[in-house]
Amino acid sequence: MTRSSACTHVARSLCLSISLLAAGCGGAAVSSERQVLPSFHAQELQHTRLLLAPYALKALDPERAVPLEDEDMEDLAKQYSDKDPNRAALKAFYASSATRAQSVLAEQSIGAGLVQVEPARWGSYFENSARFIDVTLDGKLRYQVPERSLLAELGSDADFVIVLGSMAYQTTHTTTTNNAGTFRSHSADFEGRFLVWDYRKARALAEGKLECSVNIKRDATLDSLKDLGRLVIEEILAKRPFHG
């Protein structure tokens, strides 16, 4: 199967089954909608391996990069021994997502075990673009799905993978005035698109978009970045194809 025929297969197999949720708890909010493969059942995830693919720097909107202060970005670059502060921030974001994913998979008895690529191996993971499958559903947004042979070489083989195809961050400052006075609120926000890919049958199980935000005092911090990382993976795992 060529890459172009794989993309055509994906576009024709996924049926629109949108699920939308907005929730606010502890100063956080999240919403998502997705297309899912109707014939897939969550029971098929039992005793399988689910990879959370490393978050690609090129998927990050350059106009809406990680909104941390320069000092925090520099600290992350040192922590991860990475010359690019944005990539270092994505590693921290990824680590938070991976930790939370492990808990969710266990708590909700989804049946799949989490596989991840340690930040120290991201250089090898992204080294050769020819080792990725180019998957698109709409001919515009393209997801870079790692070839399974690459994962095997890195000791991270998996049956399914979650890939983020686009990521955008920002901080929002809102002023509201009413009879009681003037109130100001601040939030750190994230928008992204994700793909769930089935290696066993070379098909997309789901594709969608999500938004989440957390309240902040004024400026985004490393803690708020980690909170967003947790919310992102919680929302992806909260609905089909991981349930139902």
C-alpha positions as CSV (number, residue, x, y, z in Angstrom):
1,M,0.0,0.0,0.0
2,T,1.5,3.4,-1.0
3,R,1.3,6.4,1.3
4,S,-1.2,8.1,-1.0
5,S,-3.5,5.0,-1.1
6,A,-3.3,4.9,2.7
7,C,-4.5,8.4,3.0
8,T,-7.4,7.7,0.7
9,H,-8.3,4.6,2.8
10,V,-8.3,6.7,5.9
11,A,-10.5,9.4,4.4
12,R,-13.1,6.9,3.3
13,S,-13.1,4.7,6.4
14,L,-13.7,7.3,9.1
15,C,-17.3,8.3,9.6
16,L,-18.4,11.5,11.4
17,S,-19.3,10.7,15.0
18,I,-18.7,14.0,16.8
19,S,-18.7,14.1,20.6
20,L,-18.4,17.4,22.4
21,L,-17.8,18.0,26.0
22,A,-17.1,21.1,28.0
23,A,-16.2,20.8,31.7
24,G,-15.0,23.2,34.3
25,C,-13.4,21.9,37.5
26,G,-10.8,23.6,39.7
27,G,-10.3,26.4,37.2
28,A,-9.9,24.2,34.2
29,A,-12.0,23.6,31.1
30,V,-11.7,21.2,28.2
31,S,-13.7,20.4,25.0
32,S,-13.3,18.2,22.0
33,E,-14.9,16.7,19.0
34,R,-13.7,13.8,16.8
35,Q,-14.4,11.5,13.9
36,V,-14.3,7.8,14.8
37,L,-14.2,4.5,13.0
38,P,-17.7,3.0,13.8
39,S,-16.6,-0.6,13.4
40,F,-13.9,-0.4,16.1
41,H,-14.7,-1.5,19.7
42,A,-12.8,-0.5,22.8
43,Q,-12.5,-4.2,23.8
44,E,-9.9,-4.6,21.0
45,L,-7.5,-2.5,23.1
46,Q,-7.2,-5.3,25.7
47,H,-3.6,-6.5,26.1
48,T,-2.2,-4.1,23.5
49,R,0.4,-1.3,23.6
50,L,-0.5,2.3,23.0
51,L,2.3,4.8,22.1
52,L,2.1,8.4,22.9
53,A,4.2,9.8,20.0
54,P,6.7,12.5,20.9
55,Y,5.4,16.0,20.2
56,A,6.9,17.3,17.0
57,L,8.3,20.8,17.0
58,K,7.1,21.4,13.5
59,A,3.5,20.7,14.6
60,L,3.8,23.7,16.9
61,D,2.2,27.0,15.6
62,P,5.2,29.4,15.5
63,E,2.8,32.3,16.1
64,R,1.4,30.6,19.2
65,A,4.4,28.9,20.8
66,V,4.7,27.9,24.5
67,P,3.8,31.1,26.4
68,L,6.3,30.8,29.2
69,E,8.6,33.5,30.5
70,D,12.2,33.5,29.0
71,E,13.7,32.4,32.4
72,D,11.4,29.4,32.5
73,M,12.2,28.5,28.9
74,E,15.9,28.7,29.6
75,D,15.5,26.5,32.7
76,L,13.7,23.9,30.6
77,A,16.4,24.0,27.9
78,K,19.0,23.2,30.6
79,Q,16.9,20.5,32.2
80,Y,16.4,18.6,29.0
81,S,19.9,19.6,27.6
82,D,18.2,21.0,24.5
83,K,19.3,24.0,22.6
84,D,15.8,24.8,21.4
85,P,13.7,26.1,24.4
86,N,10.4,25.3,22.5
87,R,11.4,21.7,22.0
88,A,12.4,21.5,25.6
89,A,9.0,22.9,26.7
90,L,7.3,20.2,24.5
91,K,9.3,17.5,26.2
92,A,8.0,18.8,29.6
93,F,4.5,18.9,28.1
94,Y,4.9,15.4,26.8
95,A,6.2,14.1,30.1
96,S,3.2,15.4,31.9
97,S,0.9,13.9,29.3
98,A,2.6,10.5,29.6
99,T,2.5,10.4,33.3
100,R,-1.2,11.1,33.3
101,A,-1.9,8.7,30.5
102,Q,-0.4,5.8,32.5
103,S,-2.8,6.7,35.4
104,V,-5.9,7.0,33.2
105,L,-5.2,3.7,31.4
106,A,-5.0,1.9,34.7
107,E,-7.9,3.8,36.5
108,Q,-10.3,3.3,33.6
109,S,-9.3,-0.3,32.8
110,I,-8.9,0.6,29.1
111,G,-6.7,-2.5,28.7
112,A,-3.8,-1.0,26.8
113,G,-0.3,-0.4,28.3
114,L,1.3,3.0,27.6
115,V,4.5,3.1,25.5
116,Q,6.6,6.3,25.3
117,V,9.8,7.5,23.9
118,E,12.1,9.0,26.5
119,P,13.1,12.7,25.8
120,A,16.8,11.6,25.5
121,R,15.9,9.5,22.4
122,W,13.9,12.1,20.6
123,G,16.9,13.0,18.5
124,S,17.0,9.4,17.1
125,Y,13.2,9.4,16.8
126,F,13.0,12.5,14.6
127,E,16.3,11.9,12.8
128,N,15.0,10.6,9.5
129,S,11.7,12.0,8.1
130,A,11.5,9.0,5.7
131,R,10.7,6.8,8.7
132,F,7.3,8.4,9.1
133,I,4.0,7.6,7.3
134,D,2.3,10.8,6.0
135,V,-1.4,10.5,6.9
136,T,-4.1,13.0,6.0
137,L,-7.9,12.9,6.2
138,D,-8.6,16.3,4.5
139,G,-5.6,16.8,2.3
140,K,-4.5,19.7,4.4
141,L,-3.4,18.7,7.9
142,R,-0.8,15.9,7.8
143,Y,0.0,13.6,10.6
144,Q,3.5,12.1,10.8
145,V,2.9,8.6,12.1
146,P,6.2,6.8,13.0
147,E,6.8,3.5,11.2
148,R,6.6,0.6,13.4
149,S,10.1,-0.6,12.5
150,L,11.4,2.7,13.9
151,L,9.6,2.1,17.2
152,A,11.0,-1.4,17.4
153,E,14.6,0.0,16.9
154,L,13.9,2.4,19.8
155,G,12.5,-0.3,22.0
156,S,9.0,1.4,21.9
157,D,7.0,-1.0,19.6
158,A,3.3,-0.5,19.8
159,D,-0.1,-1.6,18.4
160,F,-1.7,1.8,18.4
161,V,-0.4,5.4,18.5
162,I,-1.7,8.8,19.4
163,V,-0.1,11.6,17.3
164,L,-0.7,15.3,17.8
165,G,-0.7,17.0,14.4
166,S,-1.0,20.6,15.5
167,M,-0.4,22.5,18.7
168,A,-1.0,26.1,19.6
169,Y,-0.7,27.9,23.0
170,Q,-1.6,31.3,24.2
171,T,-2.5,33.2,27.3
172,T,-5.9,35.0,27.6
173,H,-6.6,38.1,29.7
174,T,-10.2,39.0,30.2
175,T,-11.8,42.1,31.9
176,T,-15.4,42.0,32.9
177,T,-17.4,44.9,34.3
178,N,-20.8,44.7,35.9
179,N,-22.7,46.4,38.7
180,A,-20.5,44.6,41.3
181,G,-17.3,46.0,39.8
182,T,-14.5,45.2,37.4
183,F,-13.0,41.7,37.4
184,R,-10.0,40.3,35.7
185,S,-9.3,36.7,34.8
186,H,-6.3,35.0,33.1
187,S,-5.9,31.6,31.5
188,A,-3.3,29.5,29.7
189,D,-4.9,27.9,26.7
190,F,-4.1,25.1,24.3
191,E,-5.6,24.0,20.9
192,G,-4.6,21.0,19.0
193,R,-5.6,18.1,16.6
194,F,-4.9,14.5,17.2
195,L,-4.9,11.2,15.4
196,V,-5.3,7.6,16.8
197,W,-3.7,5.1,14.4
198,D,-4.0,1.3,14.3
199,Y,-0.7,-0.3,13.2
200,R,-2.2,-3.7,13.0
201,K,-4.6,-2.8,10.2
202,A,-3.0,0.4,8.9
203,R,-6.0,2.6,9.6
204,A,-7.1,5.6,11.5
205,L,-9.4,4.9,14.5
206,A,-10.1,8.6,15.3
207,E,-9.2,12.1,14.4
208,G,-10.3,15.3,16.1
209,K,-9.6,18.6,17.7
210,L,-9.5,19.7,21.3
211,E,-9.2,22.8,23.4
212,C,-8.3,23.2,27.0
213,S,-7.5,26.0,29.4
214,V,-6.4,26.5,33.0
215,N,-6.7,29.5,35.2
216,I,-3.5,31.4,36.0
217,K,-2.7,34.3,38.3
218,R,-1.4,36.3,35.3
219,D,1.5,34.6,33.5
220,A,1.7,31.0,32.3
221,T,4.1,28.9,34.4
222,L,5.7,25.5,34.1
223,D,2.9,24.2,36.4
224,S,0.2,25.5,34.1
225,L,2.0,23.9,31.1
226,K,2.0,20.6,32.9
227,D,-1.7,21.0,33.8
228,L,-2.5,21.5,30.1
229,G,-0.5,18.4,29.2
230,R,-2.6,16.3,31.6
231,L,-5.8,17.8,30.3
232,V,-5.0,17.0,26.7
233,I,-4.4,13.3,27.2
234,E,-7.3,12.9,29.7
235,E,-9.6,14.3,27.0
236,I,-8.2,12.1,24.2
237,L,-8.6,9.0,26.3
238,A,-12.0,10.0,27.7
239,K,-14.1,9.0,24.7
240,R,-14.1,6.7,21.7
241,P,-12.2,4.8,20.5
242,F,-11.0,4.2,24.0
243,H,-14.5,3.7,25.4
244,G,-17.7,2.2,23.9
